[in-house]
Amino acid sequence: MTISLVALVTDTVRNGRRVVGYGFNSNGRYGQGGLIRERFAPWLLEADPKSLLDDTRDNLDPDRVWSTMMSNEKPGGHGERSVAVGTIDMAVWDAVAKIAGKPLLRLLAERHGVEANPRVFVYAAGGYYYPGKNLGALRDEMRGYLQRGYSVVKMKIGGASLEEDRQRIEAVLQEIGSEAQLAVDANGRLDLETAIAYAKMLRDYPLFWYEEAGDPLDYQLLAALAEFYPGPMAAGENLFSHQDARNLIRYGGMRPDRDYLQFDCALSYGLCEYQRTLEVLKTHGWSPRRCIPHGGHQMSLNIAAGRGLGGNESYPDLFQPYGGFPDGVEVQAGHITMPELPGIGFEGKSDLYAEMRALGEAMNLNDASIKRTLQSKSRFRDDFRLAAFNSARSLTILPQCAASNCASSRFRCPSCAARAFSWFNVGRFSSSGSPISKATSNQTKACSKSRFMP
Protein backbone atom coordinates (compact mmCIF):
# COMPACT_ATOMS: atom_id res chain seq x y z
CA MET A 1 0.00 0.00 0.00
CA THR A 2 1.04 3.60 -0.58
CA ILE A 3 -0.08 6.83 1.00
CA SER A 4 -0.52 10.50 0.10
CA LEU A 5 0.17 13.16 2.73
CA VAL A 6 -1.13 16.69 2.17
CA ALA A 7 -0.39 19.90 4.07
CA LEU A 8 -2.58 22.99 4.00
CA VAL A 9 -0.65 26.03 5.25
CA THR A 10 -2.55 29.10 6.40
CA ASP A 11 -1.41 32.54 7.52
CA THR A 12 -3.45 32.25 10.72
CA VAL A 13 -1.05 32.18 13.67
CA ARG A 14 -1.62 30.20 16.85
CA ASN A 15 1.03 30.08 19.59
CA GLY A 16 3.50 31.86 17.35
CA ARG A 17 3.23 29.43 14.44
CA ARG A 18 1.18 29.28 11.29
CA VAL A 19 -1.75 26.89 11.40
CA VAL A 20 -1.18 23.90 9.13
CA GLY A 21 -3.85 21.32 8.38
CA TYR A 22 -2.78 17.80 7.48
CA GLY A 23 -4.51 14.96 5.69
CA PHE A 24 -3.72 11.52 4.32
CA ASN A 25 -5.58 8.67 2.71
CA SER A 26 -6.69 5.69 4.74
CA ASN A 27 -5.25 2.20 4.34
CA GLY A 28 -6.76 -0.28 1.92
CA ARG A 29 -6.45 2.01 -1.11
CA TYR A 30 -3.38 3.44 -2.77
CA GLY A 31 -2.29 7.07 -2.48
CA GLN A 32 -3.70 9.46 -5.07
CA GLY A 33 -0.99 12.06 -5.55
CA GLY A 34 -1.62 12.16 -9.29
CA LEU A 35 -5.26 13.12 -8.93
CA ILE A 36 -4.42 15.60 -6.17
CA ARG A 37 -1.76 17.34 -8.26
CA GLU A 38 -3.43 17.24 -11.64
CA ARG A 39 -7.08 17.74 -10.75
CA PHE A 40 -8.15 18.76 -7.28
CA ALA A 41 -5.37 21.02 -5.97
CA PRO A 42 -5.52 23.15 -9.15
CA TRP A 43 -9.29 23.58 -8.75
CA LEU A 44 -8.73 25.07 -5.30
CA LEU A 45 -5.72 27.16 -6.23
CA GLU A 46 -7.56 28.68 -9.18
CA ALA A 47 -10.78 29.39 -7.27
CA ASP A 48 -11.91 32.83 -6.13
CA PRO A 49 -10.40 32.87 -2.62
CA LYS A 50 -13.52 34.42 -1.10
CA SER A 51 -15.59 31.50 -2.33
CA LEU A 52 -13.70 29.16 0.02
CA LEU A 53 -14.35 31.13 3.22
CA ASP A 54 -17.22 30.78 5.65
CA ASP A 55 -19.70 33.55 6.35
CA THR A 56 -17.53 35.03 9.11
CA ARG A 57 -14.66 35.39 6.61
CA ASP A 58 -12.35 34.22 9.39
CA ASN A 59 -12.08 30.54 8.48
CA LEU A 60 -12.41 28.09 5.65
CA ASP A 61 -15.80 26.60 4.90
CA PRO A 62 -15.20 22.86 4.39
CA ASP A 63 -18.38 22.39 2.34
CA ARG A 64 -17.49 25.25 0.00
CA VAL A 65 -13.98 23.86 -0.41
CA TRP A 66 -15.45 20.44 -1.13
CA SER A 67 -17.88 21.82 -3.70
CA THR A 68 -15.04 23.63 -5.43
CA MET A 69 -13.00 20.43 -5.70
CA MET A 70 -15.96 18.60 -7.18
CA SER A 71 -16.84 21.31 -9.71
CA ASN A 72 -17.82 19.83 -13.07
CA GLU A 73 -17.21 16.28 -11.85
CA LYS A 74 -19.65 13.76 -13.26
CA PRO A 75 -21.74 11.73 -10.80
CA GLY A 76 -20.78 8.12 -10.14
CA GLY A 77 -17.39 6.54 -10.49
CA HIS A 78 -16.74 6.58 -6.76
CA GLY A 79 -13.33 5.00 -6.23
CA GLU A 80 -9.89 6.55 -6.63
CA ARG A 81 -11.36 10.07 -6.97
CA SER A 82 -13.03 9.74 -3.59
CA VAL A 83 -9.68 8.96 -1.98
CA ALA A 84 -8.02 12.07 -3.41
CA VAL A 85 -10.84 14.36 -2.29
CA GLY A 86 -10.97 12.68 1.12
CA THR A 87 -7.26 13.30 1.63
CA ILE A 88 -7.58 17.04 1.02
CA ASP A 89 -10.83 17.22 2.98
CA MET A 90 -9.07 15.84 6.06
CA ALA A 91 -6.45 18.60 5.88
CA VAL A 92 -9.18 21.22 5.52
CA TRP A 93 -11.07 20.05 8.61
CA ASP A 94 -7.82 19.84 10.59
CA ALA A 95 -7.04 23.46 9.72
CA VAL A 96 -10.59 24.65 10.38
CA ALA A 97 -10.66 23.16 13.88
CA LYS A 98 -7.17 24.48 14.66
CA ILE A 99 -8.13 27.98 13.55
CA ALA A 100 -11.19 27.71 15.77
CA GLY A 101 -8.89 26.60 18.60
CA LYS A 102 -10.86 23.42 19.30
CA PRO A 103 -10.52 19.66 18.96
CA LEU A 104 -12.39 18.54 15.86
CA LEU A 105 -14.63 16.34 17.99
CA ARG A 106 -15.78 19.43 19.95
CA LEU A 107 -16.27 21.47 16.79
CA LEU A 108 -18.44 18.77 15.23
CA ALA A 109 -20.55 18.32 18.35
CA GLU A 110 -21.16 22.06 18.65
CA ARG A 111 -22.19 22.35 15.01
CA HIS A 112 -24.75 19.60 15.46
CA GLY A 113 -26.01 20.65 18.88
CA VAL A 114 -24.88 17.51 20.69
CA GLU A 115 -22.49 16.70 23.51
CA ALA A 116 -19.17 15.22 22.44
CA ASN A 117 -18.07 12.03 24.16
CA PRO A 118 -14.28 11.64 24.01
CA ARG A 119 -14.52 8.04 25.23
CA VAL A 120 -14.63 5.87 22.10
CA PHE A 121 -14.96 2.11 21.66
CA VAL A 122 -12.11 0.58 19.62
CA TYR A 123 -11.43 -2.97 18.51
CA ALA A 124 -8.19 -4.65 17.45
CA ALA A 125 -7.99 -5.74 13.80
CA GLY A 126 -5.47 -8.43 12.96
CA GLY A 127 -5.46 -12.17 12.50
CA TYR A 128 -3.92 -12.01 9.05
CA TYR A 129 -2.65 -15.01 7.14
CA TYR A 130 1.13 -15.21 7.04
CA PRO A 131 3.38 -18.04 5.81
CA GLY A 132 4.24 -20.25 8.73
CA LYS A 133 1.74 -18.61 11.07
CA ASN A 134 0.29 -21.50 13.01
CA LEU A 135 -2.54 -21.63 15.53
CA GLY A 136 -0.16 -20.97 18.39
CA ALA A 137 1.03 -17.73 16.80
CA LEU A 138 -2.55 -16.68 16.10
CA ARG A 139 -3.53 -17.31 19.70
CA ASP A 140 -0.50 -15.37 20.97
CA GLU A 141 -1.45 -12.42 18.75
CA MET A 142 -4.98 -12.31 20.10
CA ARG A 143 -3.79 -12.70 23.67
CA GLY A 144 -1.56 -9.70 23.10
CA TYR A 145 -4.54 -7.57 22.12
CA LEU A 146 -6.35 -8.53 25.29
CA GLN A 147 -3.31 -7.58 27.33
CA ARG A 148 -3.41 -4.14 25.71
CA GLY A 149 -6.98 -3.59 26.88
CA TYR A 150 -9.11 -4.57 23.87
CA SER A 151 -12.42 -6.31 24.42
CA VAL A 152 -13.11 -7.13 20.76
CA VAL A 153 -10.58 -8.66 18.34
CA LYS A 154 -10.86 -9.39 14.64
CA MET A 155 -9.30 -12.02 12.37
CA LYS A 156 -9.35 -12.79 8.66
CA ILE A 157 -11.25 -15.68 7.11
CA GLY A 158 -11.75 -16.93 3.56
CA GLY A 159 -8.07 -17.25 2.75
CA ALA A 160 -7.96 -20.92 3.69
CA SER A 161 -10.38 -23.82 3.53
CA LEU A 162 -13.57 -23.60 5.55
CA GLU A 163 -12.39 -26.39 7.83
CA GLU A 164 -9.05 -24.72 8.44
CA ASP A 165 -10.79 -21.44 9.22
CA ARG A 166 -13.06 -23.28 11.62
CA GLN A 167 -9.99 -24.50 13.50
CA ARG A 168 -8.52 -20.99 13.53
CA ILE A 169 -11.77 -19.52 14.89
CA GLU A 170 -12.08 -22.16 17.59
CA ALA A 171 -8.45 -21.62 18.61
CA VAL A 172 -9.03 -17.89 19.04
CA LEU A 173 -12.31 -18.35 20.89
CA GLN A 174 -10.62 -20.78 23.23
CA GLU A 175 -7.83 -18.29 23.83
CA ILE A 176 -9.98 -15.24 24.54
CA GLY A 177 -12.71 -17.07 26.45
CA SER A 178 -15.14 -14.70 28.13
CA GLU A 179 -12.61 -11.84 28.19
CA ALA A 180 -13.44 -10.62 24.69
CA GLN A 181 -15.54 -11.14 21.57
CA LEU A 182 -14.35 -12.18 18.12
CA ALA A 183 -15.24 -10.60 14.76
CA VAL A 184 -14.32 -12.23 11.44
CA ASP A 185 -13.58 -10.53 8.11
CA ALA A 186 -13.65 -12.22 4.69
CA ASN A 187 -12.47 -9.08 2.82
CA GLY A 188 -15.14 -9.53 0.15
CA ARG A 189 -13.54 -12.64 -1.34
CA LEU A 190 -16.44 -15.15 -1.15
CA ASP A 191 -19.06 -16.02 -3.75
CA LEU A 192 -22.65 -16.58 -2.64
CA GLU A 193 -22.38 -20.34 -2.20
CA THR A 194 -19.19 -20.09 -0.15
CA ALA A 195 -20.49 -17.12 1.86
CA ILE A 196 -23.56 -19.14 2.83
CA ALA A 197 -21.43 -22.16 3.74
CA TYR A 198 -19.39 -19.91 6.04
CA ALA A 199 -22.57 -18.41 7.48
CA LYS A 200 -23.84 -21.87 8.41
CA MET A 201 -20.54 -22.60 10.14
CA LEU A 202 -20.17 -19.21 11.81
CA ARG A 203 -23.65 -19.09 13.31
CA ASP A 204 -22.57 -21.78 15.74
CA TYR A 205 -20.26 -19.25 17.43
CA PRO A 206 -21.00 -16.09 19.47
CA LEU A 207 -19.28 -13.69 17.05
CA PHE A 208 -19.25 -9.91 17.26
CA TRP A 209 -19.85 -9.76 13.50
CA TYR A 210 -19.37 -11.47 10.12
CA GLU A 211 -17.75 -8.87 7.86
CA GLU A 212 -17.67 -8.33 4.09
CA ALA A 213 -18.49 -11.82 2.92
CA GLY A 214 -18.78 -10.92 -0.78
CA ASP A 215 -18.07 -8.17 -3.26
CA PRO A 216 -19.10 -4.82 -1.72
CA LEU A 217 -21.39 -3.99 -4.65
CA ASP A 218 -23.14 -7.37 -4.63
CA TYR A 219 -26.11 -6.24 -2.58
CA GLN A 220 -28.12 -9.30 -3.56
CA LEU A 221 -25.46 -11.54 -2.02
CA LEU A 222 -25.64 -9.62 1.24
CA ALA A 223 -29.42 -9.71 1.29
CA ALA A 224 -29.44 -13.46 0.67
CA LEU A 225 -26.78 -14.01 3.32
CA ALA A 226 -28.94 -12.35 5.97
CA GLU A 227 -31.42 -15.19 5.53
CA PHE A 228 -28.78 -17.67 6.67
CA TYR A 229 -26.90 -15.64 9.27
CA PRO A 230 -28.97 -14.30 12.17
CA GLY A 231 -26.01 -12.70 13.94
CA PRO A 232 -24.57 -9.23 13.25
CA MET A 233 -22.98 -8.56 9.87
CA ALA A 234 -20.73 -5.67 8.88
CA ALA A 235 -20.17 -3.99 5.51
CA GLY A 236 -19.41 -0.67 3.86
CA GLU A 237 -15.66 -0.04 4.06
CA ASN A 238 -15.37 -0.33 0.26
CA LEU A 239 -18.33 1.90 -0.52
CA PHE A 240 -17.30 5.50 -1.12
CA SER A 241 -20.31 7.81 -1.33
CA HIS A 242 -23.64 8.52 0.31
CA GLN A 243 -25.30 7.11 -2.81
CA ASP A 244 -23.46 3.82 -2.32
CA ALA A 245 -24.48 3.83 1.34
CA ARG A 246 -28.10 4.41 0.36
CA ASN A 247 -28.01 1.49 -2.06
CA LEU A 248 -26.50 -0.75 0.60
CA ILE A 249 -29.36 0.11 2.97
CA ARG A 250 -32.01 -0.23 0.25
CA TYR A 251 -30.88 -3.47 -1.32
CA GLY A 252 -28.27 -5.16 0.90
CA GLY A 253 -30.60 -6.62 3.51
CA MET A 254 -28.75 -4.86 6.31
CA ARG A 255 -30.64 -4.79 9.60
CA PRO A 256 -30.54 -1.62 11.71
CA ASP A 257 -31.10 -3.48 14.97
CA ARG A 258 -27.90 -5.58 14.78
CA ASP A 259 -25.67 -4.90 11.76
CA TYR A 260 -22.74 -2.47 11.49
CA LEU A 261 -21.67 0.00 8.80
CA GLN A 262 -17.98 0.66 8.18
CA PHE A 263 -17.79 3.62 5.79
CA ASP A 264 -14.35 5.28 6.00
CA CYS A 265 -14.46 9.05 5.50
CA ALA A 266 -10.84 9.23 4.35
CA LEU A 267 -11.64 6.90 1.44
CA SER A 268 -15.07 8.32 0.64
CA TYR A 269 -14.73 12.02 -0.20
CA GLY A 270 -14.01 13.08 3.38
CA LEU A 271 -16.03 14.29 6.32
CA CYS A 272 -18.29 16.52 4.23
CA GLU A 273 -19.58 13.49 2.35
CA TYR A 274 -19.59 11.33 5.49
CA GLN A 275 -22.03 13.73 7.11
CA ARG A 276 -24.31 13.37 4.10
CA THR A 277 -24.03 9.60 4.57
CA LEU A 278 -25.12 9.97 8.19
CA GLU A 279 -28.19 11.94 7.02
CA VAL A 280 -29.06 9.16 4.58
CA LEU A 281 -28.81 6.61 7.37
CA LYS A 282 -31.00 8.72 9.62
CA THR A 283 -33.76 8.91 7.02
CA HIS A 284 -33.69 5.10 6.77
CA GLY A 285 -33.95 4.59 10.52
CA TRP A 286 -30.31 3.86 11.29
CA SER A 287 -28.60 5.17 14.42
CA PRO A 288 -25.06 6.56 14.10
CA ARG A 289 -24.20 4.06 16.85
CA ARG A 290 -24.34 1.35 14.17
CA CYS A 291 -21.37 3.01 12.41
CA ILE A 292 -17.90 1.77 13.29
CA PRO A 293 -15.58 3.11 10.57
CA HIS A 294 -12.79 1.21 8.90
CA GLY A 295 -9.24 2.57 8.88
CA GLY A 296 -8.02 3.05 12.42
CA HIS A 297 -7.03 6.73 12.03
CA GLN A 298 -7.58 9.75 14.25
CA MET A 299 -9.96 11.46 11.83
CA SER A 300 -12.58 8.76 12.35
CA LEU A 301 -11.93 8.78 16.09
CA ASN A 302 -12.88 12.46 16.14
CA ILE A 303 -16.01 11.79 14.12
CA ALA A 304 -16.96 8.94 16.45
CA ALA A 305 -16.52 11.18 19.49
CA GLY A 306 -18.20 14.23 17.98
CA ARG A 307 -21.06 12.64 16.05
CA GLY A 308 -21.88 9.74 18.37
CA LEU A 309 -20.72 6.80 16.27
CA GLY A 310 -20.43 3.31 17.70
CA GLY A 311 -16.64 3.27 17.74
CA ASN A 312 -13.65 2.88 15.45
CA GLU A 313 -11.30 0.25 14.08
CA SER A 314 -7.75 -0.02 15.39
CA TYR A 315 -4.61 -1.71 14.02
CA PRO A 316 -2.30 -2.17 17.00
CA ASP A 317 0.72 -3.32 14.95
CA LEU A 318 0.04 -2.16 11.40
CA PHE A 319 -0.03 0.94 9.16
CA GLN A 320 2.21 3.00 11.39
CA PRO A 321 2.74 5.84 11.96
CA TYR A 322 -0.53 6.85 10.28
CA GLY A 323 -2.74 4.61 12.38
CA GLY A 324 -3.12 4.47 16.13
CA PHE A 325 -3.67 6.95 18.91
CA PRO A 326 -1.92 10.04 20.30
CA ASP A 327 1.01 9.35 22.60
CA GLY A 328 0.02 8.24 26.06
CA VAL A 329 -3.50 7.14 25.07
CA GLU A 330 -4.15 3.59 26.26
CA VAL A 331 -6.97 1.18 25.61
CA GLN A 332 -8.94 0.44 28.77
CA ALA A 333 -11.89 -1.95 28.78
CA GLY A 334 -12.08 -1.68 24.98
CA HIS A 335 -12.21 2.12 24.93
CA ILE A 336 -9.82 5.05 24.55
CA THR A 337 -10.30 8.63 25.70
CA MET A 338 -9.43 11.32 23.16
CA PRO A 339 -7.11 14.04 24.48
CA GLU A 340 -8.12 17.69 24.15
CA LEU A 341 -5.84 18.64 21.23
CA PRO A 342 -6.70 21.27 18.61
CA GLY A 343 -7.74 19.97 15.22
CA ILE A 344 -7.59 16.26 14.59
CA GLY A 345 -4.78 15.96 17.12
CA PHE A 346 -1.97 14.74 14.88
CA GLU A 347 0.53 16.82 16.85
CA GLY A 348 -0.06 14.51 19.80
CA LYS A 349 1.36 11.50 17.93
CA SER A 350 5.08 12.17 17.74
CA ASP A 351 6.08 9.65 15.07
CA LEU A 352 3.31 10.75 12.73
CA TYR A 353 3.78 14.44 13.38
CA ALA A 354 7.49 14.16 12.59
CA GLU A 355 6.58 13.29 9.01
CA MET A 356 3.86 15.91 8.81
CA ARG A 357 6.03 18.64 10.31
CA ALA A 358 8.74 18.01 7.72
CA LEU A 359 6.27 18.82 4.96
CA GLY A 360 4.77 21.84 6.70
CA GLU A 361 8.18 23.30 7.53
CA ALA A 362 9.38 22.75 3.98
CA MET A 363 6.54 24.88 2.73
CA ASN A 364 7.28 27.60 5.26
CA LEU A 365 11.00 27.49 4.43
CA ASN A 366 10.05 28.36 0.89
CA ASP A 367 8.18 31.49 1.98
CA ALA A 368 10.98 33.90 1.07
CA SER A 369 11.37 32.47 -2.40
CA ILE A 370 7.66 32.57 -3.19
CA LYS A 371 6.78 35.98 -1.71
CA ARG A 372 7.22 37.67 -5.09
CA THR A 373 4.88 35.16 -6.68
CA LEU A 374 2.27 35.70 -4.01
CA GLN A 375 2.42 39.50 -4.02
CA SER A 376 0.53 39.68 -7.28
CA LYS A 377 -2.14 37.30 -6.03
CA SER A 378 -4.97 37.85 -3.60
CA ARG A 379 -4.27 37.65 0.11
CA PHE A 380 -5.92 34.27 0.39
CA ARG A 381 -3.38 32.78 -2.01
CA ASP A 382 -0.96 33.17 0.85
CA ASP A 383 -3.50 31.64 3.22
CA PHE A 384 -4.14 28.50 1.24
CA ARG A 385 -1.45 26.32 -0.29
CA LEU A 386 -1.35 22.62 -0.98
CA ALA A 387 1.54 20.25 -1.45
CA ALA A 388 1.57 16.53 -2.04
CA PHE A 389 4.32 14.68 -0.20
CA ASN A 390 5.69 11.34 -1.30
CA SER A 391 2.49 10.36 -3.01
CA ALA A 392 3.88 6.88 -3.53
CA ARG A 393 5.31 6.51 -0.05
CA SER A 394 5.09 2.91 1.07
CA LEU A 395 3.64 2.12 4.47
CA THR A 396 6.30 -0.53 4.89
CA ILE A 397 9.75 0.44 6.11
CA LEU A 398 11.93 1.37 3.17
CA PRO A 399 15.35 -0.31 3.01
CA GLN A 400 18.38 1.93 2.86
CA CYS A 401 19.03 2.91 -0.74
CA ALA A 402 22.56 3.08 -2.08
CA ALA A 403 21.68 4.63 -5.43
CA SER A 404 23.74 7.78 -5.93
CA ASN A 405 21.19 9.52 -8.10
CA CYS A 406 17.95 8.09 -6.81
CA ALA A 407 14.84 9.61 -8.32
CA SER A 408 11.93 8.22 -10.24
CA SER A 409 10.71 11.26 -12.20
CA ARG A 410 8.43 12.76 -9.55
CA PHE A 411 9.41 11.23 -6.24
CA ARG A 412 12.63 11.15 -4.29
CA CYS A 413 13.40 8.24 -2.01
CA PRO A 414 13.32 9.40 1.65
CA SER A 415 16.29 7.14 2.40
CA CYS A 416 18.40 9.07 -0.13
CA ALA A 417 17.31 12.66 0.42
CA ALA A 418 18.01 14.98 3.31
CA ARG A 419 14.34 15.81 3.20
CA ALA A 420 11.80 13.56 1.52
CA PHE A 421 9.83 15.98 -0.58
CA SER A 422 10.27 16.22 -4.27
CA TRP A 423 8.08 19.10 -5.32
CA PHE A 424 6.57 22.33 -4.13
CA ASN A 425 4.53 24.71 -6.23
CA VAL A 426 2.04 27.47 -5.73
CA GLY A 427 -0.59 26.53 -8.25
CA ARG A 428 1.80 25.71 -11.09
CA PHE A 429 2.05 22.23 -12.53
CA SER A 430 3.51 20.84 -15.71
CA SER A 431 1.22 19.05 -18.14
CA SER A 432 2.29 15.73 -16.61
CA GLY A 433 1.57 16.90 -13.10
CA SER A 434 5.25 16.74 -12.14
CA PRO A 435 6.99 19.75 -10.59
CA ILE A 436 8.46 22.42 -12.79
CA SER A 437 12.04 21.89 -11.70
CA LYS A 438 15.26 21.70 -13.70
CA ALA A 439 16.95 20.07 -10.75
CA THR A 440 15.00 16.86 -11.21
CA SER A 441 14.46 16.88 -14.97
CA ASN A 442 17.57 14.80 -15.66
CA GLN A 443 17.12 12.38 -12.77
CA THR A 444 15.42 9.47 -14.42
CA LYS A 445 17.26 6.55 -12.85
CA ALA A 446 14.80 4.94 -10.49
CA CYS A 447 15.78 3.60 -7.11
CA SER A 448 15.54 -0.17 -7.35
CA LYS A 449 15.02 -0.64 -3.62
CA SER A 450 12.70 2.18 -2.61
CA ARG A 451 9.37 0.64 -3.63
CA PHE A 452 8.38 3.93 -5.21
CA MET A 453 6.11 4.06 -8.22
CA PRO A 454 6.90 6.28 -11.21
C-alpha positions, -999 to +999 in steps of 0.1 A: +000+000+000+010+036-006-001+068+010-005+105+001+002+132+027-011+167+022-004+199+041-026+230+040-006+260+052-026+291+064-014+325+075-034+322+107-010+322+137-016+302+168+010+301+196+035+319+174+032+294+144+012+293+113-018+269+114-012+239+091-038+213+084-028+178+075-045+150+057-037+115+043-056+087+027-067+057+047-052+022+043-068-003+019-065+020-011-034+034-028-023+071-025-037+095-051-010+121-055-016+122-093-053+131-089-044+156-062-018+173-083-034+172-116-071+177-108-081+188-073-054+210-060-055+232-092-093+236-088-087+251-053-057+272-062-076+287-092-108+294-073-119+328-061-104+329-026-135+344-011-156+315-023-137+292+000-143+311+032-172+308+057-197+336+063-175+350+091-147+354+066-123+342+094-121+305+085-124+281+057-158+266+049-152+229+044-184+224+023-175+252+000-140+239-004-155+204-011-179+218-037-150+236-054-130+204-057-160+186-072-168+213-097-178+198-131-172+163-119-196+138-133-217+117-108-208+081-101-174+065-105-167+066-068-133+050-062-099+066-066-114+101-070-130+097-036-097+090-020-080+121-034-108+144-023-110+127+011-073+133+016-076+170+010-108+172+030-091+158+061-065+186+059-092+212+055-111+201+086-078+198+106-070+235+097-106+247+104-107+232+139-072+245+147-081+280+135-112+277+158-089+266+186-109+234+193-105+197+190-124+185+159-146+163+180-158+194+200-163+215+168-184+188+152-205+183+183-212+221+186-222+224+150-247+196+155-260+206+189-249+175+207-225+167+235-192+152+224-181+120+242-143+116+240-145+080+252-146+059+221-150+021+217-121+006+196-114-030+185-082-047+174-080-057+138-055-084+130-055-122+125-039-120+090-027-150+071+011-152+070+034-180+058+042-203+087+017-186+111+003-215+130-025-216+155-002-210+184+010-177+168-026-167+161-035-173+197-005-154+210-014-124+188-050-123+201-038-127+237-016-097+231-045-076+221-064-085+253-033-076+273-034-041+257-070-036+269-091-046+239-124-063+244-131-071+208-106-087+183-109-094+146-093-120+124-094-128+087-112-157+071-117-169+036-081-172+027-080-209+037-104-238+035-136-236+056-124-264+078-090-247+084-108-214+092-131-233+116-100-245+135-085-210+135-118-195+149-121-222+176-084-216+186-090-179+190-123-183+209-106-208+232-078-183+238-100-152+245-127-171+265-151-147+281-126-118+282-134-106+247-155-111+216-143-122+181-152-106+148-143-122+114-136-105+081-137-122+047-125-091+028-151-095+001-135-126-013-164-151-012-191-160-037-227-166-026-224-203-022-192-201-002-205-171+019-236-191+028-214-222+037-194-199+060-226-184+075-238-219+084-205-226+101-202-192+118-237-191+133-226-218+157-203-193+174-210-161+195-193-137+170-192-099+173-199-098+135-194-115+101-178-089+079-177-083+041-185-118+029-188-109-008-181-082-033-191-048-017-214-040-047-231-074-046-261-062-026-281-093-036-255-115-020-256-096+012-294-097+013-294-135+007-268-140+033-289-124+060-314-152+055-288-177+067-269-156+093-290-143+122-260-127+139-246-092+133-230-086+099-207-057+089-202-040+055-194-007+039-157+000+041-154-003+003-183+019-005-173+055-011-203+078-013-236+085+003-253+071-028-235+038-023-245+038+013-281+044+004-280+015-021-265-008+006-294+001+030-320-002+002-309-035-013-283-052+009-306-066+035-287-049+063-306-048+096-305-016+117-311-035+150-279-056+148-257-049+118-227-025+115-217+000+088-180+007+082-178+036+058-144+053+060-145+091+055-108+092+044-116+069+014-151+083+006-147+120-002-140+131+034-160+143+063-183+165+042-196+135+024-196+113+055-220+137+071-243+134+041-240+096+046-251+100+082-282+119+070-291+092+046-288+066+074-310+087+096-338+089+070-337+051+068-340+046+105-303+039+113-286+052+144-251+066+141-242+041+168-243+013+142-214+030+124-179+018+133-156+031+106-128+012+089-092+026+089-080+030+124-070+067+120-076+098+142-100+115+118-126+088+123-119+088+161-129+125+161-160+118+141-170+089+164-165+112+195-182+142+180-211+126+161-219+097+184-207+068+163-204+033+177-166+033+177-136+029+155-113+002+141-077+000+154-046-017+140-023-022+170+007-033+150+000-022+114+000+009+092+022+030+114+027+058+120-005+069+103-027+046+124-031+045+161-037+070+189-019+100+203+010+094+226+000+082+261-035+071+251-041+036+263-070+012+256-089+004+288-119-019+288-121-017+250-122+021+249-098+050+245-103+086+257-094+113+232-071+140+245-081+177+241-058+186+212-067+213+186-077+200+152-076+163+146-048+160+171-020+147+149+005+168+168-001+145+198+014+115+179+051+122+177+061+097+151+033+107+127+038+144+134+075+142+126+066+133+090+039+159+088+060+186+103+087+180+077+063+188+050+048+218+067+082+233+075+094+227+040+065+249+027+073+276+053+110+275+044+101+284+009+082+315+020+110+339+011+114+325-024+077+326-032+068+360-017+072+377-051+049+352-067+023+357-040+024+395-040+005+397-073-021+373-060-050+379-036-043+376+001-059+343+004-034+328-020-010+332+009-035+316+032-041+285+012-015+263-003-013+226-010+015+202-015+016+165-020+043+147-002+057+113-013+025+104-030+039+069-035+053+065+000+051+029+011+036+021+045+063-005+049+097+004+061+119+014+032+153-003+030+184+019+029+190+029-007+226+031-021+217+046-054+237+078-059+212+095-081+179+081-068+148+096-083+119+082-102+107+113-122+084+128-095+094+112-062+126+111-043+134+082-020+133+094+016+163+071+024+184+091-001+173+127+004+180+150+033+143+158+032+118+136+015+098+160-006+103+162-043+081+191-053+066+223-041+045+247-062+020+275-057-006+265-082+018+257-111+021+222-125+035+208-157+012+190-181+023+157-166+016+169-131+052+167-121+070+197-106+085+224-128+120+219-117+153+217-137+170+201-108+150+169-112+145+169-150+176+148-157+171+124-128+154+095-144+173+066-129+148+049-105+158+036-071+155-002-073+150-006-036+127+022-026+094+006-036+084+039-052+061+041-082+069+063-112 
